[in-house]
Amino acid sequence: MSAKDNRSLDEIEMDIARNRDSLAATIDELAFRVKPANVAKRQTAEAKSALYAATHGPDGSLRYDVVGAAAGVAILLVTVAIVRRVRR
């Protein structure tokens, strides 16, 4: 027989209580992670980080080539939207 087979009822109950508390904490953590507001916050932070990394160099300086291209695309899209609206 193993040592676990010789446990007292109190030891088994304490073990069950510890496992229950551990499971409750795990469930709470999972609920926190999948909460839509928290998911949105994480995704927003990741998007901001990716945008900063794409538009800034390793020394933190602004990459004008990337920013200029993005501004050009934005201006083009606004122009197309205005022209389409005027033609209606």
N, C-alpha and C positions, 0 to 999 in steps of 0.2 A: 504494500500500500504506500502511496505517496504521502508526503507531509500535508498536502492540501486536504486529504481525506480525513485527517485527524483534527480539523479545525472545529472550534466550538461554534455554537449557534450565534453567539455574539460576534465572533469574527466574520462569519458568513454574512450577517446582517450589515456589519460595517463595510464589508467589501461591496455588497449590493448598493449601499448608500453612496459610496465613493463613485461607483460606476454610474449611478443615476445622475449624480452631480456633474460628472464628466460629460455624459451624454447631453445633459441640459445645456451646458456651456457650449458644446459643439453645435447644437441646434440653434442656439442664440446667435452664434457667429455666422452660421450659414444664412440665417434669416437676415442678418445685417448686410451680408455680402450681396444678396440677391434683391434687396429692396430697390425698387426702380429709381428712387431719388439718389441713392448711393451709387448705383450703376451709372447714372447720368453724370454725377460729379466726377467719378473716375474717368469716364470717357472724355469729358470736357477737359480735365487736367491732362490727359494723354494727348488730346488734339492740340492744346496750347503748347505743350512741350514739343510736339512734332513740328508745329509751325515755327516755333522759336529756333529749333535746330536747323530747319530748312532755310530760314531767312537770316541767320547770324552765323558768322564764322567761329572757329575755335576760340578766338580771342574776344568774342562778344561783339565784334563790329558788324554792322549791317551789310548784308550781301546785296549790293545794288542791282546786280545782274538778275537775281531771282526776284527781288521786289519789283524791279522795273518790268519784268515779263508778266508778273501777276497783275500789276497795275494796267498793263496793256490789254491783257485778256479781260479784265473787269471793264475797262472803257469800251472795248469791242462789244461785250455783251449788253452793256447799257445802250450803246448806239443801235444795235440790232433791235432791242426791245422798243426803243423810241420810234424807229423807222416802221416797225410792224404796227405799232399803235396808231401812227399818223396815217398809214395806208388804209386803215379800216374805215 
